[in-house]
Amino acid sequence: MQPERTVVPPAPGEGKRGEEGYLGYLLRQAQAAVRLSMERSLADLGVTPPQFAVLTMLKAYPGLSGAEVARLTFLTPQTVGVIIGNLERDGAIRKSPHPVHGRILQWTLTARGKALLKTCRERVLALEQRLAAGLDAKAETAIRRWLARIATDLQEG
């Protein structure tokens, strides 16, 4: 017979899952909540958050290689390979050989991919508005700078 459990883990926002928590844990908890919300809002379109990230980066930086997409989206090259294959099969992206290094494939959005991304982006922008709710422009700018600085500082070692 197992002993009766007396400790109940706190809900998000309480105890170590709230303001008393470690910053790294709180960032991860927030990222998980954003991802789940994004999954739910994109599900009926058949788009996952990683696919959305790939489409977003290809719109911002057309002609990226699969390896470059993997680095920008924080996904493994293998995962990006599967995503790119699925997006290509669905007609959302197309490949072309690099003009100098012909073995490197460059990826761009098709008209279908641009339309799909536009619909996805509208939904994700609604989520971003929820994220920024209650923040004035100065606070939002400070948070954006802080998050960007974390990525830059910790990447350097």
TIMI-608362 format. One line per field, with one value per atom (N, C-alpha, C): residue number from 0; residue in one letter; atom name; z, x, y. Coordinates in nm, 4 decimals, padded with zeros to 6 digits, m for minus. Atoms other than C-alpha are relative to their C-alpha. Example, Ala and Ser with C-alpha at 12.3 -4.5 7.8 and 13.67 -1.06 7.14 Angstrom:
num [0  0  0  1  1  1];
residuo [a  a  a  s  s  s];
atomo [N  CA  C  N  CA  C];
Z [00.0000  00.7800  00.0000  m00.0060  00.7140  00.0730];
X [00.0890  01.2300  00.0900  m00.0820  01.3670  m00.0770];
Y [m00.1190  m00.4500  00.1200  m00.1190  m00.1060  00.1090];
This chain:
num [0  0  0  1  1  1  2  2  2  3  3  3  4  4  4  5  5  5  6  6  6  7  7  7  8  8  8  9  9  9  10  10  10  11  11  11  12  12  12  13  13  13  14  14  14  15  15  15  16  16  16  17  17  17  18  18  18  19  19  19  20  20  20  21  21  21  22  22  22  23  23  23  24  24  24  25  25  25  26  26  26  27  27  27  28  28  28  29  29  29  30  30  30  31  31  31  32  32  32  33  33  33  34  34  34  35  35  35  36  36  36  37  37  37  38  38  38  39  39  39  40  40  40  41  41  41  42  42  42  43  43  43  44  44  44  45  45  45  46  46  46  47  47  47  48  48  48  49  49  49  50  50  50  51  51  51  52  52  52  53  53  53  54  54  54  55  55  55  56  56  56  57  57  57  58  58  58  59  59  59  60  60  60  61  61  61  62  62  62  63  63  63  64  64  64  65  65  65  66  66  66  67  67  67  68  68  68  69  69  69  70  70  70  71  71  71  72  72  72  73  73  73  74  74  74  75  75  75  76  76  76  77  77  77  78  78  78  79  79  79  80  80  80  81  81  81  82  82  82  83  83  83  84  84  84  85  85  85  86  86  86  87  87  87  88  88  88  89  89  89  90  90  90  91  91  91  92  92  92  93  93  93  94  94  94  95  95  95  96  96  96  97  97  97  98  98  98  99  99  99  100  100  100  101  101  101  102  102  102  103  103  103  104  104  104  105  105  105  106  106  106  107  107  107  108  108  108  109  109  109  110  110  110  111  111  111  112  112  112  113  113  113  114  114  114  115  115  115  116  116  116  117  117  117  118  118  118  119  119  119  120  120  120  121  121  121  122  122  122  123  123  123  124  124  124  125  125  125  126  126  126  127  127  127  128  128  128  129  129  129  130  130  130  131  131  131  132  132  132  133  133  133  134  134  134  135  135  135  136  136  136  137  137  137  138  138  138  139  139  139  140  140  140  141  141  141  142  142  142  143  143  143  144  144  144  145  145  145  146  146  146  147  147  147  148  148  148  149  149  149  150  150  150  151  151  151  152  152  152  153  153  153  154  154  154  155  155  155  156  156  156];
residuo [m  m  m  q  q  q  p  p  p  e  e  e  r  r  r  t  t  t  v  v  v  v  v  v  p  p  p  p  p  p  a  a  a  p  p  p  g  g  g  e  e  e  g  g  g  k  k  k  r  r  r  g  g  g  e  e  e  e  e  e  g  g  g  y  y  y  l  l  l  g  g  g  y  y  y  l  l  l  l  l  l  r  r  r  q  q  q  a  a  a  q  q  q  a  a  a  a  a  a  v  v  v  r  r  r  l  l  l  s  s  s  m  m  m  e  e  e  r  r  r  s  s  s  l  l  l  a  a  a  d  d  d  l  l  l  g  g  g  v  v  v  t  t  t  p  p  p  p  p  p  q  q  q  f  f  f  a  a  a  v  v  v  l  l  l  t  t  t  m  m  m  l  l  l  k  k  k  a  a  a  y  y  y  p  p  p  g  g  g  l  l  l  s  s  s  g  g  g  a  a  a  e  e  e  v  v  v  a  a  a  r  r  r  l  l  l  t  t  t  f  f  f  l  l  l  t  t  t  p  p  p  q  q  q  t  t  t  v  v  v  g  g  g  v  v  v  i  i  i  i  i  i  g  g  g  n  n  n  l  l  l  e  e  e  r  r  r  d  d  d  g  g  g  a  a  a  i  i  i  r  r  r  k  k  k  s  s  s  p  p  p  h  h  h  p  p  p  v  v  v  h  h  h  g  g  g  r  r  r  i  i  i  l  l  l  q  q  q  w  w  w  t  t  t  l  l  l  t  t  t  a  a  a  r  r  r  g  g  g  k  k  k  a  a  a  l  l  l  l  l  l  k  k  k  t  t  t  c  c  c  r  r  r  e  e  e  r  r  r  v  v  v  l  l  l  a  a  a  l  l  l  e  e  e  q  q  q  r  r  r  l  l  l  a  a  a  a  a  a  g  g  g  l  l  l  d  d  d  a  a  a  k  k  k  a  a  a  e  e  e  t  t  t  a  a  a  i  i  i  r  r  r  r  r  r  w  w  w  l  l  l  a  a  a  r  r  r  i  i  i  a  a  a  t  t  t  d  d  d  l  l  l  q  q  q  e  e  e  g  g  g];
atomo [N  CA  C  N  CA  C  N  CA  C  N  CA  C  N  CA  C  N  CA  C  N  CA  C  N  CA  C  N  CA  C  N  CA  C  N  CA  C  N  CA  C  N  CA  C  N  CA  C  N  CA  C  N  CA  C  N  CA  C  N  CA  C  N  CA  C  N  CA  C  N  CA  C  N  CA  C  N  CA  C  N  CA  C  N  CA  C  N  CA  C  N  CA  C  N  CA  C  N  CA  C  N  CA  C  N  CA  C  N  CA  C  N  CA  C  N  CA  C  N  CA  C  N  CA  C  N  CA  C  N  CA  C  N  CA  C  N  CA  C  N  CA  C  N  CA  C  N  CA  C  N  CA  C  N  CA  C  N  CA  C  N  CA  C  N  CA  C  N  CA  C  N  CA  C  N  CA  C  N  CA  C  N  CA  C  N  CA  C  N  CA  C  N  CA  C  N  CA  C  N  CA  C  N  CA  C  N  CA  C  N  CA  C  N  CA  C  N  CA  C  N  CA  C  N  CA  C  N  CA  C  N  CA  C  N  CA  C  N  CA  C  N  CA  C  N  CA  C  N  CA  C  N  CA  C  N  CA  C  N  CA  C  N  CA  C  N  CA  C  N  CA  C  N  CA  C  N  CA  C  N  CA  C  N  CA  C  N  CA  C  N  CA  C  N  CA  C  N  CA  C  N  CA  C  N  CA  C  N  CA  C  N  CA  C  N  CA  C  N  CA  C  N  CA  C  N  CA  C  N  CA  C  N  CA  C  N  CA  C  N  CA  C  N  CA  C  N  CA  C  N  CA  C  N  CA  C  N  CA  C  N  CA  C  N  CA  C  N  CA  C  N  CA  C  N  CA  C  N  CA  C  N  CA  C  N  CA  C  N  CA  C  N  CA  C  N  CA  C  N  CA  C  N  CA  C  N  CA  C  N  CA  C  N  CA  C  N  CA  C  N  CA  C  N  CA  C  N  CA  C  N  CA  C  N  CA  C  N  CA  C  N  CA  C  N  CA  C  N  CA  C  N  CA  C  N  CA  C  N  CA  C  N  CA  C  N  CA  C  N  CA  C  N  CA  C  N  CA  C  N  CA  C  N  CA  C  N  CA  C  N  CA  C  N  CA  C  N  CA  C  N  CA  C  N  CA  C  N  CA  C  N  CA  C  N  CA  C  N  CA  C  N  CA  C  N  CA  C  N  CA  C  N  CA  C  N  CA  C  N  CA  C  N  CA  C  N  CA  C];
Z [00.0000  00.0000  00.0000  00.0095  m00.1004  00.1021  m00.0951  00.1466  m00.0687  00.0534  00.1028  m00.0362  00.0481  m00.0939  00.0688  m00.0693  00.0954  m00.0749  00.0743  m00.1460  m00.1341  00.1283  m00.4384  m00.0795  00.0794  m00.7184  m00.0258  00.0222  m00.7669  m00.1451  00.1338  m01.0638  m00.0603  00.0603  m01.3173  00.0682  m00.0647  m01.1572  00.1512  m00.1452  m00.8037  00.0408  m00.0547  m00.5869  m00.0943  00.0896  m00.7878  m00.1467  00.1365  m01.1001  m00.0206  00.0051  m01.0268  00.0212  m00.0156  m00.9293  00.0846  m00.0813  m00.6851  m00.0801  00.0792  m00.9673  m00.0598  00.0702  m01.1424  m00.1378  00.1286  m01.4509  m00.1155  00.1082  m01.6785  m00.0052  m00.0050  m01.5606  m00.0461  00.0377  m01.5991  m00.1506  00.1454  m01.9555  m00.0711  00.0617  m02.0388  00.0175  m00.0255  m01.8779  m00.0931  00.0888  m02.0750  m00.1444  00.1370  m02.3987  m00.0246  00.0153  m02.3415  m00.0126  00.0076  m02.2844  m00.1355  00.1312  m02.6008  m00.1092  00.1022  m02.8053  m00.0009  m00.0072  m02.6820  m00.0575  00.0529  m02.7585  m00.1519  00.1439  m03.1037  m00.0688  00.0564  m03.1700  m00.0163  00.0032  m03.0856  m00.1063  00.0954  m03.3021  m00.1458  00.1371  m03.6087  m00.0414  00.0236  m03.5788  m00.1185  00.1088  m03.8169  m00.1373  00.1266  m04.0832  m00.0372  00.0241  m04.0518  00.0089  m00.0132  m03.9547  00.1460  m00.1334  m03.6542  00.0275  m00.0280  m03.4715  m00.0700  00.0754  m03.6225  m00.1499  00.1406  m03.9721  m00.0159  00.0032  m03.8978  00.0069  m00.0125  m03.7919  m00.1306  00.1274  m04.1151  m00.1056  00.0972  m04.3295  00.0281  m00.0389  m04.1352  m00.0406  00.0341  m04.1842  m00.1511  00.1464  m04.5552  m00.0617  00.0492  m04.6031  00.0302  m00.0409  m04.4102  m00.0746  00.0605  m04.5720  m00.1127  00.1100  m04.9080  m00.0476  00.0535  m05.0478  00.1033  m00.1021  m04.7207  m00.0343  00.0109  m04.7203  00.1181  m00.1106  m04.4985  00.1287  m00.1185  m04.2621  00.0633  m00.0522  m04.2305  00.0680  m00.0600  m04.1629  00.1365  m00.1264  m03.8903  00.1076  m00.0980  m03.7177  00.0447  m00.0335  m03.7334  00.0772  m00.0641  m03.6087  00.1242  m00.1171  m03.3325  m00.0115  00.0266  m03.4917  m00.0523  00.0527  m03.5862  m00.1526  00.1459  m03.9512  m00.0455  00.0359  m03.9565  00.0056  m00.0138  m03.8316  m00.1124  00.1083  m04.0815  m00.1331  00.1235  m04.3569  m00.0182  00.0058  m04.2736  m00.0267  00.0179  m04.2463  m00.1426  00.1363  m04.5760  m00.1007  00.0896  m04.7456  m00.0012  m00.0087  m04.6195  m00.0623  00.0563  m04.7108  m00.1519  00.1451  m05.0571  m00.0625  00.0500  m05.1095  m00.0030  m00.0077  m05.0047  m00.0898  00.0928  m05.2550  00.0660  m00.0704  m04.9928  m00.0241  00.0270  m05.0795  m00.1222  00.1137  m05.3724  00.0162  m00.0095  m05.4104  m00.1328  00.1190  m05.6497  00.0401  m00.0338  m05.6698  00.0235  m00.0269  m05.5283  m00.1285  00.1263  m05.8206  m00.0084  00.0009  m05.7171  00.0469  m00.0585  m05.5020  m00.0325  00.0534  m05.7062  00.0843  m00.0846  m05.4503  00.1171  m00.1078  m05.1934  m00.0573  00.0432  m05.2264  00.0783  m00.0627  m05.1586  m00.0047  m00.0128  m05.0427  00.0007  00.0020  m05.1148  00.0112  m00.0095  m05.0504  m00.1386  00.1196  m05.3298  00.0332  m00.0265  m05.3680  00.1060  m00.1007  m05.1718  00.1383  m00.1271  m04.8987  00.0590  m00.0475  m04.8764  00.0544  m00.0459  m04.8452  00.1320  m00.1227  m04.5808  00.1159  m00.1041  m04.3846  00.0427  m00.0333  m04.4007  00.0965  m00.0883  m04.2421  00.1366  m00.1260  m03.9800  00.0788  m00.0647  m03.9061  00.0685  m00.0616  m03.8378  00.1350  m00.1246  m03.5727  00.1038  m00.0926  m03.4208  00.0501  m00.0453  m03.4092  00.1118  m00.1079  m03.1966  00.1304  m00.1173  m02.9587  00.0514  m00.0416  m02.9547  00.0678  m00.0668  m02.8656  00.1429  m00.1358  m02.5686  00.0851  m00.0735  m02.4701  00.0466  m00.0310  m02.4747  00.0751  m00.0704  m02.3028  00.1345  m00.1270  m02.0153  00.0005  00.0087  m02.1327  m00.0773  00.0818  m02.2407  m00.0957  00.1034  m02.5340  00.0612  m00.0634  m02.3032  00.0629  m00.0636  m02.1084  m00.1061  00.1061  m02.4267  m00.0645  00.0574  m02.5739  00.0940  m00.0979  m02.2531  00.0023  m00.0005  m02.2557  m00.1278  00.1269  m02.6243  00.0038  m00.0102  m02.5584  00.0935  m00.0975  m02.2538  m00.0606  00.0614  m02.4432  m00.1095  00.1058  m02.7412  00.0608  m00.0650  m02.5063  00.0600  m00.0549  m02.3332  m00.1107  00.1118  m02.6691  m00.0469  00.0474  m02.7707  00.1021  m00.1048  m02.4398  00.0275  m00.0340  m02.3690  m00.1170  00.1172  m02.7250  m00.0041  00.0043  m02.6874  00.1053  m00.0982  m02.3902  00.1313];
X [00.0834  00.0000  00.0886  m00.0790  00.1368  m00.0471  00.0398  00.1453  m00.0879  00.0875  m00.1155  00.0825  m00.0720  00.0072  m00.0529  00.0436  00.0016  00.0361  m00.0436  00.1771  m00.0726  00.0666  m00.0224  00.0824  m00.0786  00.1812  m00.0806  00.0706  00.0982  m00.0456  00.0483  m00.0972  00.0953  m00.0813  00.0773  m00.0309  00.0164  00.1355  00.0077  m00.0062  00.1578  00.1337  m00.1221  00.4581  00.1178  m00.1160  00.7672  m00.0403  00.0497  00.5470  m00.0475  00.0371  00.4876  00.1219  m00.1074  00.6959  00.1170  m00.1078  00.8993  00.0881  m00.0693  01.0155  00.1305  m00.1244  01.3479  m00.0326  00.0268  01.3644  m00.0013  m00.0058  01.4665  m00.1258  00.1225  01.1713  m00.1197  00.1130  00.9307  m00.0019  m00.0064  01.0540  m00.0499  00.0426  01.0041  m00.1500  00.1433  00.6590  m00.0796  00.0684  00.5574  00.0063  m00.0146  00.6945  m00.0938  00.0893  00.4978  m00.1454  00.1367  00.1771  m00.0251  00.0140  00.2361  m00.0104  00.0034  00.3060  m00.1343  00.1284  m00.0089  m00.1114  00.1005  m00.2190  00.0112  m00.0232  m00.0616  m00.0464  00.0446  m00.1216  m00.1512  00.1461  m00.4882  m00.0545  00.0530  m00.5331  00.0298  m00.0373  m00.3631  m00.0485  00.0320  m00.4949  m00.0930  00.0958  m00.7893  00.0578  m00.0677  m00.5517  00.0979  m00.0959  m00.3370  00.1437  m00.1345  m00.0353  00.0431  m00.0570  00.1869  00.0850  m00.0891  00.3895  00.1360  m00.1262  00.7152  m00.0186  00.0257  00.5609  m00.0204  00.0198  00.4479  00.1344  m00.1323  00.8031  00.0777  m00.0703  00.9447  m00.0582  00.0637  00.6914  00.0381  m00.0333  00.7630  00.1428  m00.1398  01.1391  00.0217  m00.0151  01.1038  m00.0612  00.0545  00.8864  00.0977  m00.0920  01.1302  00.1327  m00.1317  01.4413  m00.0102  00.0162  01.3550  00.1345  m00.1217  01.6100  00.0874  m00.0785  01.7250  00.0175  m00.0193  01.8711  m00.0698  00.0596  01.7242  00.0796  m00.0851  02.0210  m00.0186  00.0217  01.9685  m00.1371  00.1332  01.5974  00.0055  m00.0116  01.6850  00.0611  m00.0644  01.9165  m00.0941  00.0880  01.6631  m00.1250  00.1236  01.3706  00.0250  m00.0370  01.5597  m00.0511  00.0425  01.4652  00.1197  m00.1092  01.6876  m00.0087  00.0041  01.7878  m00.0942  00.0883  01.5988  m00.1466  00.1379  01.2776  m00.0334  00.0232  01.3124  m00.0125  00.0109  01.3679  m00.1399  00.1361  01.0336  m00.1001  00.0917  00.8565  00.0073  m00.0180  01.0019  m00.0626  00.0604  00.9008  m00.1520  00.1454  00.5443  m00.0508  00.0430  00.5190  00.0160  m00.0190  00.6592  m00.1097  00.1043  00.4172  m00.1368  00.1261  00.1302  m00.0018  m00.0050  00.2432  00.0216  m00.0198  00.3306  00.1387  m00.1354  00.7019  00.0548  m00.0668  00.9279  00.1504  m00.1460  01.2960  00.0599  m00.0799  01.5555  00.1456  m00.1418  01.9273  00.0651  m00.0766  02.1631  00.0739  m00.0632  02.3038  00.1495  m00.1433  02.6660  00.0292  m00.0207  02.6534  m00.1218  00.1160  02.4131  m00.0543  00.0480  02.3938  m00.0843  00.0795  02.2444  m00.1350  00.1347  01.8681  m00.0467  00.0566  01.7031  m00.1514  00.1442  01.3419  m00.0685  00.0807  01.0802  m00.1471  00.1435  00.7103  m00.0641  00.0822  00.4619  m00.1161  00.1189  00.1435  m00.0870  00.0778  m00.0338  00.0625  m00.0696  00.2299  m00.0176  00.0200  00.1970  m00.1410  00.1390  m00.1827  m00.0192  00.0101  m00.1540  00.0662  m00.0706  00.1012  m00.0794  00.0807  m00.1215  m00.1121  00.1077  m00.4097  00.0553  m00.0637  m00.1801  00.0436  m00.0537  m00.0221  m00.1098  00.1124  m00.3615  m00.0342  00.0314  m00.4273  00.1107  m00.1118  m00.0823  00.0101  00.0004  m00.1071  m00.1021  00.0986  m00.4210  00.0609  m00.0684  m00.2144  00.1030  m00.1001  00.0634  m00.0647  00.0722  m00.1918  m00.0370  00.0274  m00.2933  00.1263  m00.1266  00.0734  00.0351  m00.0368  00.1162  m00.1101  00.1104  m00.2158  00.0488  m00.0378  m00.1627  00.1380  m00.1325  00.1814  m00.0099  m00.0101  00.2463  00.1175  m00.1035  00.4815  00.1400  m00.1314  00.7781  00.0297  m00.0201  00.7308  00.0191  m00.0144  00.6853  00.1380  m00.1333  01.0030  00.1071  m00.0984  01.1935  00.0017  00.0063  01.0732  00.0617  m00.0582  01.1620  00.1527  m00.1454  01.5115  00.0608  m00.0488  01.5544  00.0061  00.0028  01.4522  00.1064  m00.1020  01.6743  00.1406  m00.1311  01.9651  00.0331  m00.0233  01.9230  00.0507  m00.0396  01.9448  00.1407  m00.1325  02.2504  00.1088  m00.1023  02.4382  00.0273  m00.0204  02.3807  00.0536  m00.0543  02.4634  00.1514  m00.1438  02.8073  00.0765  m00.0676  02.8804  m00.0020];
Y [m00.1177  00.0000  00.1250  m00.1217  00.3410  00.1025  m00.1041  00.6282  00.1047  m00.1043  00.8968  00.1230  m00.1178  01.1960  00.1245  m00.1208  01.5226  00.1275  m00.1182  01.7592  00.0036  m00.0188  01.8951  00.1017  m00.0959  02.0564  00.1276  m00.1265  02.4240  00.0151  m00.0348  02.5536  00.1031  m00.1070  02.7803  00.1336  m00.1301  03.1188  m00.0059  00.0149  02.9765  m00.0626  00.0583  02.8859  00.0152  m00.0031  02.7945  00.0093  m00.0177  02.8094  00.1433  m00.1413  03.1791  00.0875  m00.0982  03.4788  m00.0492  00.0568  03.2670  m00.0959  00.1010  03.0371  00.0485  m00.0299  03.0181  00.0574  m00.0646  03.2376  m00.0992  00.0983  02.9492  m00.0856  00.0801  02.7398  00.0826  m00.0854  03.0317  00.0267  m00.0170  03.0933  m00.1246  00.1269  02.7256  m00.0221  00.0135  02.7212  00.0915  m00.0946  03.0304  m00.0480  00.0492  02.8834  m00.1176  00.1148  02.5617  00.0461  m00.0520  02.7603  00.0666  m00.0651  02.9660  m00.1065  00.1056  02.6538  m00.0726  00.0689  02.4774  00.0871  m00.0923  02.7832  00.0109  m00.0074  02.8076  m00.1284  00.1282  02.4358  m00.0014  m00.0003  02.4790  00.0945  m00.0979  02.7882  m00.0365  00.0366  02.6337  m00.1393  00.1413  02.2768  m00.0221  00.0233  02.3103  00.0332  m00.0297  02.4449  m00.1113  00.1072  02.1328  00.0467  m00.0572  02.3442  m00.0116  00.0089  02.2768  00.1246  m00.1133  02.5436  m00.0115  00.0065  02.4077  00.0307  m00.0332  02.4259  00.1495  m00.1451  02.7805  00.0723  m00.0616  02.8666  m00.0096  00.0174  02.7236  00.0941  m00.0900  02.9130  00.1456  m00.1379  03.2334  00.0358  m00.0279  03.2074  00.0031  m00.0014  03.1276  00.1257  m00.1269  03.4345  00.1141  m00.1065  03.6535  m00.0071  00.0205  03.5041  m00.1022  00.0958  03.3433  m00.0538  00.0604  03.1036  m00.0669  00.0686  02.9507  m00.1479  00.1449  02.6026  m00.0661  00.0724  02.3334  00.0156  m00.0160  02.3636  00.1376  m00.1353  02.7391  00.0102  00.0004  02.6866  m00.0682  00.0725  02.4351  00.0894  m00.0880  02.6832  00.1113  m00.1124  02.9680  m00.0410  00.0452  02.7582  m00.0851  00.0799  02.5711  m00.1443  00.1369  02.2403  m00.0786  00.0816  01.9484  m00.0028  00.0121  01.9120  m00.1126  00.1111  01.5803  00.0431  m00.0485  01.7450  00.0967  m00.0962  02.0283  m00.0739  00.0788  01.7707  m00.0564  00.0540  01.6083  00.1128  m00.1138  01.9460  00.0527  m00.0512  02.0680  m00.0972  00.0991  01.7429  00.0095  m00.0114  01.7779  00.1298  m00.1288  02.1472  00.0016  00.0078  02.0768  m00.0867  00.0894  01.7870  00.0704  m00.0732  02.0166  00.1242  m00.1131  02.2804  00.1347  m00.1268  02.5439  00.0599  m00.0476  02.5663  m00.0719  00.0651  02.4884  00.0177  m00.0037  02.4190  00.0413  m00.0293  02.5445  m00.0167  00.0155  02.4732  00.1367  m00.1224  02.7350  00.0373  m00.0382  02.9397  m00.0315  00.0276  02.8764  m00.1423  00.1327  02.5629  m00.0857  00.0700  02.3514  m00.1135  00.1098  02.0713  00.0509  m00.0596  02.3103  00.0407  m00.0366  02.3441  00.1213  m00.1184  02.6763  m00.0126  00.0148  02.6951  00.1355  m00.1224  02.9610  m00.0383  00.0210  02.9976  00.0086  m00.0111  02.9372  00.0940  m00.0821  03.1426  m00.0675  00.0737  02.8685  00.0142  m00.0149  02.8886  00.1389  m00.1376  03.2673  00.0187  m00.0113  03.2416  m00.0749  00.0787  02.9692  00.0743  m00.0738  03.1698  00.1231  m00.1190  03.4796  m00.0374  00.0451  03.2876  m00.0394  00.0391  03.1357  00.1233  m00.1201  03.4729  00.0802  m00.0719  03.6332  m00.0625  00.0700  03.3690  00.0167  m00.0142  03.3932  00.1441  m00.1397  03.7732  00.0207  m00.0080  03.7326  m00.0525  00.0543  03.5185  00.1006  m00.0979  03.7790  00.1202  m00.1094  04.0454  m00.0399  00.0491  03.8295  00.0044  m00.0025  03.8013  00.1410  m00.1378  04.1788  00.0757  m00.0663  04.2544  00.0538  m00.0611  04.4927  00.0628  m00.0617  04.6005  00.1306  m00.1198  04.9545  m00.0182  00.0129  05.0149  m00.0096  m00.0004  05.0818  m00.1362  00.1308  04.7582  m00.1084  00.1003  04.5543  00.0090  m00.0189  04.7035  m00.0543  00.0491  04.6247  m00.1527  00.1466  04.2628  m00.0568  00.0465  04.2215  00.0103  m00.0177  04.3600  m00.1039  00.0966  04.1358  m00.1397  00.1330  03.8213  m00.0126  00.0029  03.9087  m00.0037  m00.0020  03.9818  m00.1369  00.1338  03.6451  m00.0920  00.0878  03.4671  00.0323  m00.0396  03.6669  m00.0315  00.0185  03.6541  m00.1477  00.1392  03.2869  m00.0814  00.0675  03.1834  00.0141  m00.0274  03.3386  m00.0783  00.0833  03.1164  00.0616];
